[in-house]
Amino acid sequence: MAETKDKAPEQELAVHGGVHNYSSEQDWVKPEAPLLLERLEWFKDQKLGLMMHWGPYSQLGVVESWALSDGDADWARDCIDWGVEGEELKREYFGLNRTFNPIRFQPGLWAELAAEGGFKYLNFTTKHHDGFCMWDTHTTDYRITGPETPFHRHKYADICCRLFDAFREKGLAISAYFSKADWHTPYYWAPGMERGSQMWRGPSYDPRQYPWLWEKFVQFTHEQIMELMTRYGRIDMLWLDAGWVNARRNQDIRLGEVVERARRIQPWLLTADRTVGGPYENLITPEQTLPEQPLNVPWESCITMGTSFSFNYEDRYKSVRQLVHLLVEIVAKGGNLALNVGPQPDGRLPAAAIRRMKGLGQWLKVYGEAIYGTRVWEPYASGAVRFTRKGDAGYAIRLYKEGERVEEELTLPLEAEPAAVDLVGGTANLDFRRCEAGIAVRIPEAARAGETPAALALRIR
């Protein structure tokens, strides 16, 4: 676990600078239920998800939630430049619901762009650590449909409902991000406790000393999760953040109890109790990174398209070429990419993000066969080539840097003689010859002419 500068030395935490560590393969527990095993294979087929961090904080263009935590001020308040700190900062932040009015929100357009971009599921922040709920919860007024939030009058006010329905209509699955911590409710950050006004990412009190107050928080959390599980249609995955909230840290929310309740209604439900390990971390979730080698368990890297999970006015986005290479690298190692886009405060997606979503989709329309539904094929990498497999076919994906030209012959380190080699989305039965390093495949002139693609893929039969 990374060292943190938190003021609670007894807590070994899984977050540093807002970025979570990820569990090891050894911490992964294989589910016993056949349906969950089947759903994990389904998950491994998807490869590309759209992650979205969105809430009142998007108005500021700063990191989501974290500036509220005094224990994380050394890094999370670097972006706070308007002369406030401490209690005044918290008051201003928690008051952002009174100005959050994303009247240009178009859920159908978001879903259409996601489908066009080749995304297969949505992972949306129903609630981040700040406690603001993007659904019509009955547990708190601190919600998108709350009386103080001007958007509550809008026809799309119940954002989760509208988004989930729109994405399902386009054939995308739904993953509900939910923070187990809640810095707004007095059941977690209770006033007048031993921490005084100096809050950190954990509760303001020791749950062992105030079990009745902690129980209120547990019931509050269960009720919110069950609202999402019972009132918002099919949910394919419950993606749980705030890994410090767990029994080992004396923050036992009895997660298994609520997950099993949810699975009586949605038996296919996968859960990602990230960084905790055990039976409810069905998949491992690296953040802003990816493993050095393939993992033999289900996993998903959540990585930003720009530099920030939430909307940033000056954000710098990765190029389409970089995104293709990132996706290919992750898929070759057996994982999924949850690519994060932060919507604007007015309800639109940034134009630069839209261009990249479309560019990624254009590449996947041609070469997606080598991506979706594939598994690791050793050697997973050789130089600038990455390998995947599906059924009886193997795929070699050549990554090209900006300015690089497609070669006349591509050498692949294959020991067995293939029956045939095809260009995915192009010419079948390419010429190839045996060479000292494996086989050398002749790339057709048509594939070498014009602009060099981010990558091209060969099918090996």
C-alpha positions as CSV (number, residue, x, y, z in Angstrom):
1,M,0.0,0.0,0.0
2,A,1.2,3.5,-0.8
3,E,2.2,5.7,2.1
4,T,-0.2,8.6,2.7
5,K,0.0,11.8,4.8
6,D,-3.3,11.1,6.4
7,K,-3.7,12.0,10.1
8,A,-5.0,8.5,11.1
9,P,-1.8,6.4,11.4
10,E,-3.8,3.3,12.4
11,Q,-5.5,3.2,9.0
12,E,-3.5,1.7,6.2
13,L,-5.2,3.2,3.2
14,A,-5.4,2.3,-0.5
15,V,-5.3,5.8,-2.0
16,H,-2.4,8.2,-2.6
17,G,-3.0,11.5,-4.3
18,G,-6.5,10.5,-5.1
19,V,-5.4,7.4,-7.1
20,H,-6.2,4.0,-5.8
21,N,-3.8,1.1,-5.6
22,Y,-5.2,-2.2,-6.9
23,S,-5.5,-5.6,-5.5
24,S,-3.2,-8.5,-6.4
25,E,-4.3,-11.6,-8.3
26,Q,-3.8,-13.5,-5.0
27,D,-6.5,-11.4,-3.4
28,W,-9.1,-12.3,-6.1
29,V,-11.7,-14.8,-5.0
30,K,-13.4,-16.9,-7.7
31,P,-17.2,-16.7,-7.3
32,E,-19.0,-20.0,-6.7
33,A,-22.3,-19.1,-8.5
34,P,-22.3,-20.3,-12.1
35,L,-24.2,-17.2,-13.3
36,L,-21.5,-14.9,-11.8
37,L,-18.8,-16.9,-13.5
38,E,-20.7,-16.6,-16.8
39,R,-21.1,-12.9,-16.3
40,L,-17.4,-12.5,-15.6
41,E,-16.7,-14.1,-19.0
42,W,-19.2,-11.7,-20.5
43,F,-17.3,-8.8,-18.8
44,K,-14.0,-10.0,-20.2
45,D,-15.6,-9.9,-23.7
46,Q,-16.6,-6.2,-23.5
47,K,-13.1,-4.6,-23.5
48,L,-14.2,-0.9,-23.7
49,G,-16.3,1.0,-21.2
50,L,-17.1,4.7,-20.9
51,M,-16.5,6.0,-17.4
52,M,-18.0,9.4,-16.3
53,H,-17.3,11.5,-13.3
54,W,-20.0,14.2,-13.1
55,G,-21.6,16.3,-10.4
56,P,-21.8,19.9,-9.1
57,Y,-17.9,19.9,-8.8
58,S,-17.7,20.1,-12.6
59,Q,-18.6,23.8,-12.3
60,L,-15.3,24.5,-10.6
61,G,-13.1,22.5,-13.0
62,V,-11.2,21.0,-10.1
63,V,-10.6,17.5,-8.8
64,E,-13.9,15.8,-7.6
65,S,-14.6,15.7,-3.9
66,W,-11.0,15.4,-2.6
67,A,-10.5,19.1,-1.7
68,L,-13.1,18.6,1.1
69,S,-10.7,16.4,3.0
70,D,-8.3,18.3,5.2
71,G,-6.2,15.2,5.4
72,D,-5.6,15.4,1.7
73,A,-5.2,19.1,1.4
74,D,-1.5,18.8,0.5
75,W,-2.3,17.6,-3.0
76,A,-6.1,18.1,-3.4
77,R,-6.1,21.8,-2.8
78,D,-3.4,22.7,-5.3
79,C,-6.1,23.8,-7.7
80,I,-8.0,26.0,-5.1
81,D,-6.9,29.5,-6.2
82,W,-9.7,31.8,-5.1
83,G,-8.5,32.5,-1.6
84,V,-10.5,30.1,0.5
85,E,-9.6,27.2,2.7
86,G,-10.8,25.0,5.5
87,E,-14.4,25.5,6.6
88,E,-15.1,28.2,4.1
89,L,-14.0,25.9,1.3
90,K,-16.3,23.1,2.5
91,R,-19.2,25.5,2.7
92,E,-18.7,26.8,-0.8
93,Y,-18.1,23.3,-2.2
94,F,-21.2,21.8,-0.5
95,G,-23.2,24.8,-1.8
96,L,-22.5,24.0,-5.4
97,N,-25.8,22.1,-5.7
98,R,-27.5,25.4,-5.6
99,T,-26.0,26.5,-8.9
100,F,-25.7,23.1,-10.7
101,N,-28.1,23.4,-13.7
102,P,-26.9,21.4,-16.7
103,I,-29.8,22.4,-19.0
104,R,-27.9,21.2,-22.1
105,F,-27.8,17.6,-20.9
106,Q,-28.8,15.2,-23.8
107,P,-28.7,11.6,-22.5
108,G,-29.7,10.2,-25.9
109,L,-26.8,12.0,-27.6
110,W,-24.3,10.7,-25.0
111,A,-25.5,7.2,-25.6
112,E,-25.4,7.6,-29.4
113,L,-21.8,8.9,-29.2
114,A,-20.8,6.0,-26.9
115,A,-22.2,3.4,-29.2
116,E,-20.6,5.1,-32.2
117,G,-17.3,5.1,-30.3
118,G,-17.3,1.3,-29.8
119,F,-18.0,1.5,-26.0
120,K,-19.9,-1.5,-24.6
121,Y,-20.9,-0.3,-21.1
122,L,-21.3,2.8,-19.1
123,N,-19.7,3.3,-15.6
124,F,-21.4,6.4,-14.2
125,T,-20.8,8.1,-10.8
126,T,-24.2,7.8,-9.1
127,K,-22.5,9.4,-6.0
128,H,-18.9,10.4,-5.3
129,H,-17.3,10.9,-1.9
130,D,-18.9,14.3,-1.6
131,G,-22.3,12.6,-1.1
132,F,-24.2,14.4,-3.9
133,C,-26.6,11.9,-5.5
134,M,-27.2,12.0,-9.2
135,W,-30.5,10.0,-8.8
136,D,-33.8,10.8,-7.1
137,T,-32.9,9.3,-3.8
138,H,-35.3,9.5,-0.8
139,T,-32.5,9.4,1.7
140,T,-31.2,13.0,1.4
141,D,-32.1,16.4,-0.1
142,Y,-28.5,16.6,-1.3
143,R,-29.4,15.2,-4.7
144,I,-29.9,16.3,-8.3
145,T,-33.7,16.3,-7.8
146,G,-33.4,18.2,-4.4
147,P,-35.4,21.4,-3.9
148,E,-32.2,23.5,-3.7
149,T,-30.8,22.2,-7.0
150,P,-32.3,24.2,-9.9
151,F,-32.1,21.3,-12.3
152,H,-34.8,19.5,-10.3
153,R,-37.4,21.2,-12.5
154,H,-35.9,19.8,-15.7
155,K,-37.5,17.0,-17.7
156,Y,-34.2,15.0,-17.4
157,A,-33.8,15.8,-13.7
158,D,-33.3,12.2,-12.6
159,I,-30.0,11.9,-14.4
160,C,-29.2,8.3,-13.6
161,C,-32.7,7.2,-14.8
162,R,-32.3,9.1,-18.1
163,L,-28.8,8.0,-18.7
164,F,-29.3,4.3,-17.8
165,D,-32.3,4.1,-20.1
166,A,-30.6,5.9,-23.0
167,F,-27.5,3.7,-22.9
168,R,-29.6,0.5,-22.5
169,E,-31.6,1.5,-25.6
170,K,-28.2,1.6,-27.5
171,G,-27.3,-1.9,-26.3
172,L,-24.8,-0.8,-23.7
173,A,-24.6,-2.4,-20.2
174,I,-24.8,-0.3,-17.0
175,S,-22.1,-0.2,-14.2
176,A,-23.2,2.0,-11.3
177,Y,-20.2,3.7,-9.6
178,F,-21.1,4.3,-5.9
179,S,-18.8,5.7,-3.2
180,K,-19.1,3.8,0.1
181,A,-17.8,7.0,1.9
182,D,-20.2,10.0,2.1
183,W,-18.7,13.3,3.3
184,H,-22.0,15.1,3.4
185,T,-24.2,12.9,5.7
186,P,-23.8,13.6,9.4
187,Y,-23.8,9.8,9.9
188,Y,-20.2,9.7,8.5
189,W,-18.8,13.2,9.0
190,A,-20.6,13.8,12.2
191,P,-20.1,17.3,13.8
192,G,-18.7,17.8,17.2
193,M,-16.6,14.7,17.2
194,E,-12.9,14.2,18.2
195,R,-11.6,15.3,14.8
196,G,-13.2,18.7,15.3
197,S,-13.3,20.6,12.0
198,Q,-10.2,18.7,10.6
199,M,-11.7,16.1,8.4
200,W,-10.1,13.3,6.5
201,R,-11.4,10.7,4.1
202,G,-12.7,8.4,6.9
203,P,-15.5,9.1,9.5
204,S,-15.1,11.9,12.0
205,Y,-15.5,9.4,14.9
206,D,-14.4,5.9,15.8
207,P,-17.3,3.5,14.8
208,R,-16.3,1.3,17.7
209,Q,-17.1,4.0,20.2
210,Y,-20.3,5.2,18.5
211,P,-21.8,1.9,17.2
212,W,-25.4,3.4,17.1
213,L,-24.2,6.3,14.8
214,W,-22.3,3.9,12.6
215,E,-25.3,1.7,12.3
216,K,-27.3,4.8,11.0
217,F,-24.6,5.2,8.3
218,V,-24.8,1.5,7.4
219,Q,-28.6,1.6,7.0
220,F,-28.3,4.9,5.0
221,T,-25.8,3.2,2.7
222,H,-27.9,0.1,2.3
223,E,-31.0,2.1,1.5
224,Q,-29.2,4.1,-1.2
225,I,-27.7,1.0,-2.9
226,M,-31.1,-0.8,-2.8
227,E,-32.8,2.3,-4.4
228,L,-30.4,1.9,-7.3
229,M,-30.9,-1.8,-7.5
230,T,-34.7,-1.7,-7.4
231,R,-35.8,1.5,-9.2
232,Y,-33.3,1.9,-12.1
233,G,-33.7,-1.2,-14.2
234,R,-31.1,-3.7,-14.9
235,I,-27.7,-2.9,-13.4
236,D,-24.9,-5.2,-14.6
237,M,-22.2,-4.1,-12.1
238,L,-22.1,-2.2,-8.8
239,W,-18.7,-0.5,-8.9
240,L,-17.8,0.5,-5.3
241,D,-15.2,3.2,-4.6
242,A,-13.6,4.4,-1.3
243,G,-11.7,1.2,-0.5
244,W,-10.8,2.5,3.0
245,V,-14.4,1.7,4.0
246,N,-14.1,-1.9,5.0
247,A,-14.2,-4.2,8.1
248,R,-10.4,-4.4,8.4
249,R,-10.4,-0.6,8.9
250,N,-13.2,-0.8,11.5
251,Q,-15.6,0.6,8.9
252,D,-17.8,-2.4,8.3
253,I,-20.8,-1.5,6.2
254,R,-21.8,-5.2,6.0
255,L,-21.4,-5.1,2.2
256,G,-22.1,-8.8,1.7
257,E,-25.5,-8.3,3.3
258,V,-26.7,-5.6,0.9
259,V,-25.1,-7.3,-2.1
260,E,-26.9,-10.5,-1.5
261,R,-30.1,-8.6,-1.1
262,A,-29.5,-6.9,-4.4
263,R,-28.7,-10.3,-6.1
264,R,-32.0,-11.7,-5.1
265,I,-33.4,-9.1,-7.4
266,Q,-30.6,-8.9,-10.0
267,P,-28.8,-12.3,-9.7
268,W,-26.4,-11.4,-12.5
269,L,-24.9,-8.4,-10.6
270,L,-21.1,-8.2,-10.6
271,T,-19.5,-6.1,-7.8
272,A,-16.2,-4.3,-7.7
273,D,-15.3,-3.7,-4.1
274,R,-12.1,-2.1,-5.2
275,T,-8.8,-2.6,-3.3
276,V,-10.5,-4.7,-0.6
277,G,-10.1,-8.2,-2.0
278,G,-12.4,-11.0,-1.1
279,P,-15.7,-12.3,-2.5
280,Y,-17.1,-8.9,-3.5
281,E,-14.2,-7.7,-5.6
282,N,-15.2,-9.6,-8.7
283,L,-12.8,-7.7,-10.8
284,I,-9.5,-5.8,-10.1
285,T,-9.5,-2.1,-11.0
286,P,-6.1,-0.5,-11.7
287,E,-6.4,3.3,-11.8
288,Q,-4.4,5.6,-14.2
289,T,-2.1,2.6,-14.8
290,L,-2.0,-0.9,-16.1
291,P,-0.2,-4.1,-15.0
292,E,3.2,-4.8,-16.4
293,Q,2.2,-8.3,-17.3
294,P,-1.1,-10.0,-18.2
295,L,-3.4,-10.8,-15.3
296,N,-5.2,-14.1,-15.1
297,V,-8.2,-12.6,-13.4
298,P,-10.9,-10.2,-14.6
299,W,-9.6,-6.6,-14.5
300,E,-10.4,-3.1,-15.8
301,S,-8.1,-0.1,-15.9
302,C,-9.9,3.2,-15.3
303,I,-7.9,5.8,-17.2
304,T,-8.8,9.4,-18.1
305,M,-9.0,10.6,-21.6
306,G,-7.4,13.8,-20.4
307,T,-5.5,14.4,-17.2
308,S,-8.6,14.6,-14.8
309,F,-11.5,12.4,-14.0
310,S,-13.8,15.4,-13.5
311,F,-14.2,18.2,-16.1
312,N,-11.2,20.5,-16.3
313,Y,-11.4,23.7,-18.3
314,E,-7.7,23.5,-19.4
315,D,-7.6,19.7,-19.8
316,R,-5.2,18.1,-22.3
317,Y,-6.6,15.0,-24.1
318,K,-4.8,12.0,-25.3
319,S,-4.7,11.6,-29.1
320,V,-6.8,9.0,-30.9
321,R,-3.5,7.2,-31.6
322,Q,-2.6,7.1,-27.9
323,L,-6.0,5.8,-27.0
324,V,-5.9,3.0,-29.6
325,H,-2.5,2.0,-28.3
326,L,-3.7,2.1,-24.7
327,L,-6.7,0.0,-25.5
328,V,-4.6,-2.6,-27.5
329,E,-2.0,-2.8,-24.7
330,I,-4.7,-3.4,-22.0
331,V,-6.6,-6.0,-24.2
332,A,-3.4,-7.9,-24.9
333,K,-2.9,-8.2,-21.2
334,G,-6.4,-9.6,-20.7
335,G,-8.1,-6.5,-19.4
336,N,-10.8,-3.9,-20.2
337,L,-10.3,-0.1,-20.6
338,A,-12.8,2.1,-18.7
339,L,-12.0,5.4,-20.5
340,N,-13.1,8.3,-18.4
341,V,-14.7,11.5,-19.9
342,G,-15.7,14.4,-17.6
343,P,-18.9,16.1,-18.9
344,Q,-19.1,19.9,-18.8
345,P,-21.2,21.7,-16.1
346,D,-23.7,22.7,-18.8
347,G,-24.5,19.1,-19.6
348,R,-22.5,18.7,-22.9
349,L,-19.5,16.5,-23.5
350,P,-16.3,18.4,-24.4
351,A,-15.9,18.8,-28.2
352,A,-12.3,17.4,-28.0
353,A,-13.6,14.3,-26.2
354,I,-16.3,13.8,-28.8
355,R,-13.7,13.9,-31.6
356,R,-11.6,11.2,-29.8
357,M,-14.6,9.0,-29.1
358,K,-15.5,9.1,-32.8
359,G,-11.9,8.5,-33.9
360,L,-11.6,5.5,-31.5
361,G,-14.9,4.2,-32.9
362,Q,-13.7,4.5,-36.5
363,W,-10.6,2.4,-35.7
364,L,-12.7,-0.2,-33.9
365,K,-15.2,-0.5,-36.8
366,V,-12.3,-1.8,-38.9
367,Y,-10.2,-3.7,-36.4
368,G,-12.6,-4.5,-33.5
369,E,-12.6,-8.1,-34.4
370,A,-9.1,-8.3,-32.9
371,I,-10.3,-6.6,-29.7
372,Y,-13.8,-7.6,-28.6
373,G,-14.3,-11.1,-27.1
374,T,-10.6,-11.9,-27.2
375,R,-8.3,-13.4,-24.6
376,V,-4.5,-13.3,-23.9
377,W,-2.3,-15.0,-26.5
378,E,1.3,-15.6,-25.6
379,P,3.6,-14.0,-26.3
380,Y,1.2,-11.1,-25.6
381,A,3.9,-8.6,-26.9
382,S,6.9,-8.5,-29.3
383,G,8.4,-5.2,-30.1
384,A,5.6,-3.0,-31.5
385,V,3.2,-5.9,-32.0
386,R,0.5,-7.1,-29.5
387,F,-1.3,-10.4,-29.7
388,T,-4.8,-11.5,-28.8
389,R,-6.8,-14.7,-29.6
390,K,-10.5,-15.7,-30.1
391,G,-11.6,-19.2,-30.8
392,D,-9.3,-20.7,-33.5
393,A,-8.0,-17.4,-34.6
394,G,-5.1,-15.4,-33.3
395,Y,-4.5,-11.7,-33.9
396,A,-1.3,-9.7,-34.3
397,I,-1.8,-5.9,-33.8
398,R,1.0,-3.7,-35.0
399,L,1.1,-0.3,-33.3
400,Y,2.4,2.7,-35.3
401,K,3.9,5.8,-33.9
402,E,3.1,9.2,-35.4
403,G,5.1,9.6,-38.6
404,E,6.0,5.9,-38.9
405,R,5.2,4.2,-42.2
406,V,3.6,0.8,-42.6
407,E,6.4,-1.7,-43.5
408,E,6.3,-4.0,-46.6
409,E,6.9,-7.1,-44.4
410,L,5.8,-7.6,-40.8
411,T,7.8,-10.2,-38.9
412,L,5.8,-12.2,-36.3
413,P,7.5,-14.5,-33.8
414,L,5.4,-17.6,-34.6
415,E,6.8,-21.1,-34.3
416,A,3.9,-22.9,-35.9
417,E,3.2,-22.5,-39.6
418,P,-0.2,-20.8,-40.0
419,A,-2.8,-22.0,-42.5
420,A,-3.5,-18.4,-43.6
421,V,-2.9,-14.8,-42.6
422,D,-5.5,-12.1,-43.4
423,L,-5.5,-8.3,-42.9
424,V,-8.5,-7.6,-40.6
425,G,-10.9,-5.4,-42.5
426,G,-8.9,-5.9,-45.7
427,T,-7.1,-8.4,-47.9
428,A,-7.4,-12.1,-47.2
429,N,-4.7,-14.8,-47.7
430,L,-1.6,-12.5,-47.5
431,D,1.7,-13.8,-48.7
432,F,4.1,-14.9,-46.0
433,R,7.4,-16.7,-45.7
434,R,9.3,-18.5,-43.0
435,C,12.2,-16.6,-41.6
436,E,14.7,-16.9,-38.8
437,A,12.6,-14.8,-36.4
438,G,9.3,-16.6,-37.3
439,I,7.2,-15.6,-40.3
440,A,7.4,-12.5,-42.4
441,V,4.0,-11.3,-43.7
442,R,3.8,-9.1,-46.8
443,I,1.5,-6.1,-46.2
444,P,-0.6,-5.2,-49.3
445,E,0.3,-1.9,-51.0
446,A,-3.2,-0.6,-50.4
447,A,-2.6,-0.9,-46.6
448,R,0.7,1.0,-47.0
449,A,-0.6,3.9,-48.9
450,G,-2.0,7.0,-47.4
451,E,-2.0,8.0,-43.7
452,T,-0.5,5.5,-41.3
453,P,-3.2,4.0,-39.0
454,A,-2.8,4.0,-35.3
455,A,-2.6,0.2,-35.6
456,L,-3.4,-2.5,-38.0
457,A,-4.4,-6.1,-37.2
458,L,-3.7,-9.4,-38.9
459,R,-5.8,-12.5,-38.4
460,I,-3.8,-15.7,-38.1
461,R,-5.6,-18.9,-38.9
